[in-house]
Amino acid sequence: MNVLLKFIQPSIEIWNIQIDEPITTATDLLMAAICFYAYFRIKQKGSSCRIKWYFKYYFLTLGLGTMFGGLLGHAFLYRLSPQWKLVSWIFILISVALMAHALLELARPLVKPVFTRLIIRLNMLILIVALFFTLWTLAFSPVKYYTIFGMVVIVGAFSYFIFQKTGSKGVVRFIFAVGLGLVSAFVFSYGWGLSPWFNHNDISHVILSFSTLIFYKGASLILDSSGVLA
């Protein structure tokens, strides 16, 4: 018997306030808290390079995306129209683009400028297409596919390339973080859950929380080291 089944999470009431999908909301807020912690920690670092800017706002926009996803997309969606989900999805699209640009900036000294410019333009084009179809269809699919492109094709591939050229320990952590993100995507896509109180959304969010923490550790190593940034 397969114990990994898709479950629908019941609602609860706290002080006469209905909260839909409470554990899903809580795991979204857990990930948001990690993102905000990473944002403030990176903000305090002395470096003022462009890569720091990309990392900092990656965590800020991802934190806002997951926070609004938990509150507007799960907990209180019953009081709102489905369009409110777009707030979370737009922030997530922007966050993926920022991390992709961070890796392209890291790789800039290692590749021909024309190649970097080409990938940047391609990334922006695909981001605009994903944003358009997200707004038009009100579906999560464009967000999911752009995230796969940005995090696997750009972040994962360029992390491996930079590691081969520099031996950076920071980008190794990015590779592990992308790998965890792929595991989370499989759990979410196939609806694998353990119970109504810990379903596919919850498992996916917990895995992504660990992935986000590893991204933060990698970004901190990169910013604290002159190896890649020199």
Backbone torsions as a table, in degrees:
resi	resn	phi	psi	omega
1	MET	NA	132.6	-179.6
2	ASN	-82.9	116.7	-179.1
3	VAL	-84.2	-9.8	-179.8
4	LEU	-92.2	90.6	-176.5
5	LEU	-121.6	155.9	178.2
6	LYS	-79.3	128.0	-178.4
7	PHE	-122.9	147.9	172.6
8	ILE	-98.4	128.4	-173.6
9	GLN	-86.3	129.4	178.9
10	PRO	-68.5	160.2	175.2
11	SER	-86.2	161.2	173.6
12	ILE	-130.9	168.2	175.1
13	GLU	-124.8	132.5	174.8
14	ILE	-127.5	120.1	-178.2
15	TRP	52.3	44.4	178.3
16	ASN	64.4	18.1	175.9
17	ILE	-108.4	121.1	178.7
18	GLN	-75.3	132.9	175.3
19	ILE	-124.2	114.2	176.3
20	ASP	-80.2	148.5	176.3
21	GLU	44.2	62.2	-172.3
22	PRO	-63.4	-38.7	-179.2
23	ILE	-72.9	-37.1	175.4
24	THR	-61.6	-42.7	176.3
25	THR	-61.6	-44.3	-178.5
26	ALA	-64.0	-40.0	-179.9
27	THR	-72.3	-31.2	171.9
28	ASP	-62.3	-45.4	-178.9
29	LEU	-68.3	-31.0	174.1
30	LEU	-61.2	-47.8	179.2
31	MET	-64.3	-39.3	177.6
32	ALA	-61.4	-40.7	179.4
33	ALA	-62.0	-41.5	176.9
34	ILE	-62.2	-42.0	179.7
35	CYS	-62.8	-44.9	-178.7
36	PHE	-67.3	-37.0	175.4
37	TYR	-60.7	-46.8	-179.9
38	ALA	-62.3	-40.8	179.8
39	TYR	-59.3	-49.4	-177.1
40	PHE	-69.2	-35.4	178.5
41	ARG	-66.5	-43.1	179.4
42	ILE	-69.5	-36.4	178.2
43	LYS	-59.2	-32.1	-177.8
44	GLN	-78.8	-11.6	-178.5
45	LYS	-71.2	147.2	-173.5
46	GLY	-71.1	-23.1	-177.8
47	SER	-62.4	144.6	178.6
48	SER	-123.7	24.4	-176.6
49	CYS	-75.9	166.4	-178.9
50	ARG	-64.1	-33.4	-179.3
51	ILE	-62.5	-40.2	176.4
52	LYS	-59.3	-42.2	179.8
53	TRP	-59.4	-45.0	179.0
54	TYR	-62.8	-46.6	179.7
55	PHE	-60.8	-46.8	-175.7
56	LYS	-58.6	-49.0	-176.1
57	TYR	-80.8	-17.6	168.9
58	TYR	-60.8	-49.8	-178.5
59	PHE	-68.5	-36.2	179.4
60	LEU	-65.4	-49.1	-178.0
61	THR	-69.0	-36.2	176.3
62	LEU	-65.9	-39.3	177.4
63	GLY	-63.0	-43.9	177.4
64	LEU	-64.3	-40.0	179.6
65	GLY	-62.1	-45.5	-178.9
66	THR	-73.4	-34.6	177.2
67	MET	-63.5	-50.1	179.1
68	PHE	-68.0	-30.3	175.9
69	GLY	-62.7	-43.6	178.8
70	GLY	-66.0	-45.6	-174.1
71	LEU	-80.7	-46.9	-175.5
72	LEU	-90.9	-29.9	-176.6
73	GLY	-92.0	-16.4	-178.5
74	HIS	-128.7	-65.9	-169.4
75	ALA	-60.1	-47.3	-172.0
76	PHE	-121.7	22.3	179.9
77	LEU	-63.0	-27.3	-179.1
78	TYR	-63.4	-19.8	176.9
79	ARG	-95.8	-3.5	-172.5
80	LEU	-124.2	169.1	173.3
81	SER	-85.4	157.0	-179.4
82	PRO	-58.5	-22.5	-179.8
83	GLN	-60.8	-22.9	-179.6
84	TRP	-65.5	-19.7	175.9
85	LYS	-62.9	-25.3	-177.5
86	LEU	-61.7	-30.3	-179.9
87	VAL	-57.2	-49.8	179.2
88	SER	-64.2	-46.2	-173.8
89	TRP	-65.3	-37.5	179.2
90	ILE	-66.2	-42.8	177.3
91	PHE	-61.7	-38.8	-179.7
92	ILE	-66.9	-41.5	176.4
93	LEU	-58.6	-45.1	-179.7
94	ILE	-63.9	-40.4	-178.3
95	SER	-63.1	-41.9	178.7
96	VAL	-62.5	-42.5	179.2
97	ALA	-61.8	-39.0	-179.9
98	LEU	-65.4	-43.1	178.8
99	MET	-66.7	-38.6	176.8
100	ALA	-61.1	-43.1	178.6
101	HIS	-66.3	-33.5	176.9
102	ALA	-61.4	-43.5	179.8
103	LEU	-69.4	-36.5	176.9
104	LEU	-65.5	-36.2	176.9
105	GLU	-67.6	-39.4	176.8
106	LEU	-63.6	-37.3	-176.9
107	ALA	-82.2	-10.1	-173.3
108	ARG	-53.5	-43.7	-179.8
109	PRO	-70.2	-10.9	-172.4
110	LEU	-103.8	-9.0	-177.7
111	VAL	-130.9	167.8	178.3
112	LYS	-68.4	138.0	-178.2
113	PRO	-54.5	-36.9	-178.0
114	VAL	-63.8	-33.6	179.4
115	PHE	-70.1	-43.0	178.5
116	THR	-61.1	-45.1	179.8
117	ARG	-62.0	-38.7	179.6
118	LEU	-62.2	-46.8	-178.6
119	ILE	-67.5	-38.6	178.0
120	ILE	-60.3	-45.6	-179.8
121	ARG	-66.1	-40.2	177.4
122	LEU	-62.5	-42.9	179.3
123	ASN	-61.7	-43.6	-179.8
124	MET	-66.2	-38.9	179.1
125	LEU	-62.7	-46.8	-178.8
126	ILE	-67.5	-35.1	175.6
127	LEU	-61.2	-45.6	-179.7
128	ILE	-63.3	-42.2	178.3
129	VAL	-62.5	-44.9	179.5
130	ALA	-62.9	-41.4	178.7
131	LEU	-63.6	-43.8	179.5
132	PHE	-59.4	-50.1	-177.6
133	PHE	-69.9	-29.2	175.1
134	THR	-64.7	-46.0	179.5
135	LEU	-68.3	-35.0	-176.0
136	TRP	-75.7	-43.6	-173.8
137	THR	-95.1	-16.5	-173.5
138	LEU	55.3	34.2	-179.3
139	ALA	-113.7	152.5	-179.7
140	PHE	-81.2	-16.5	-174.1
141	SER	-55.0	-45.8	178.9
142	PRO	-60.6	-35.4	177.2
143	VAL	-64.3	-44.6	-179.1
144	LYS	-62.2	-45.8	-176.7
145	TYR	-70.3	-37.8	177.0
146	TYR	-67.7	-36.4	177.8
147	THR	-62.4	-41.9	177.0
148	ILE	-61.6	-44.6	179.3
149	PHE	-63.0	-50.6	-175.7
150	GLY	-66.1	-44.4	-173.2
151	MET	-84.5	-34.3	-178.7
152	VAL	-90.3	-55.0	-173.9
153	VAL	-69.5	-43.2	-177.2
154	ILE	-92.3	-59.9	-174.8
155	VAL	-65.2	-48.3	-179.0
156	GLY	-64.0	-48.3	-177.3
157	ALA	-66.4	-44.0	-179.1
158	PHE	-72.0	-30.2	174.7
159	SER	-62.4	-44.4	178.7
160	TYR	-64.4	-42.0	179.2
161	PHE	-61.8	-46.1	-179.7
162	ILE	-64.3	-39.4	177.9
163	PHE	-62.1	-42.5	179.1
164	GLN	-61.6	-34.0	-177.6
165	LYS	-85.4	-32.6	-170.5
166	THR	-122.7	-19.7	-174.8
167	GLY	72.1	20.0	-177.8
168	SER	-60.0	126.1	177.1
169	LYS	-73.3	-25.5	179.5
170	GLY	-64.4	-45.2	-178.1
171	VAL	-72.7	-22.5	172.9
172	VAL	-60.7	-40.9	176.9
173	ARG	-64.4	-35.0	175.7
174	PHE	-62.0	-40.4	179.7
175	ILE	-61.7	-44.2	177.8
176	PHE	-63.8	-40.1	-179.7
177	ALA	-63.9	-41.6	177.1
178	VAL	-63.4	-40.5	177.2
179	GLY	-60.0	-43.4	176.3
180	LEU	-63.8	-37.4	177.2
181	GLY	-60.7	-37.6	177.4
182	LEU	-65.9	-40.5	176.3
183	VAL	-59.7	-44.9	178.1
184	SER	-59.7	-40.8	-179.6
185	ALA	-63.4	-39.1	177.8
186	PHE	-65.3	-44.0	179.3
187	VAL	-59.8	-45.8	-178.8
188	PHE	-67.0	-46.3	-175.2
189	SER	-65.2	-37.9	-177.9
190	TYR	-92.7	-1.2	176.2
191	GLY	66.0	37.0	-178.4
192	TRP	-81.2	117.5	177.7
193	GLY	-135.9	163.9	-178.5
194	LEU	-99.8	-31.2	179.9
195	SER	-164.5	169.3	175.5
196	PRO	-58.6	-25.0	-178.0
197	TRP	-95.3	2.3	173.2
198	PHE	-154.1	74.9	-172.3
199	ASN	-93.3	-167.2	-175.0
200	HIS	-61.8	-36.7	177.2
201	ASN	-62.3	-44.4	-177.0
202	ASP	-65.4	-46.0	179.1
203	ILE	-61.7	-44.3	179.2
204	SER	-59.6	-43.4	-179.0
205	HIS	-66.0	-38.9	179.4
206	VAL	-65.4	-43.5	177.6
207	ILE	-61.9	-43.1	178.9
208	LEU	-65.3	-30.6	176.7
209	SER	-64.0	-43.4	175.6
210	PHE	-64.4	-40.1	178.0
211	SER	-60.8	-42.9	179.6
212	THR	-63.9	-40.5	178.3
213	LEU	-63.3	-38.9	178.4
214	ILE	-68.9	-38.6	174.4
215	PHE	-58.2	-42.7	179.2
216	TYR	-62.5	-44.1	178.7
217	LYS	-61.0	-40.8	178.6
218	GLY	-66.1	-43.7	179.4
219	ALA	-62.9	-40.0	178.7
220	SER	-63.5	-42.4	178.2
221	LEU	-61.5	-42.3	-179.1
222	ILE	-64.2	-45.4	-177.7
223	LEU	-71.0	-27.7	-179.7
224	ASP	-84.3	-11.7	-176.3
225	SER	-111.0	143.3	176.4
226	SER	-89.8	-1.5	-173.9
227	GLY	-62.5	-53.5	-177.4
228	VAL	-81.0	-34.8	-172.3
229	LEU	-80.5	-14.9	-176.7
230	ALA	-66.9	NA	NA
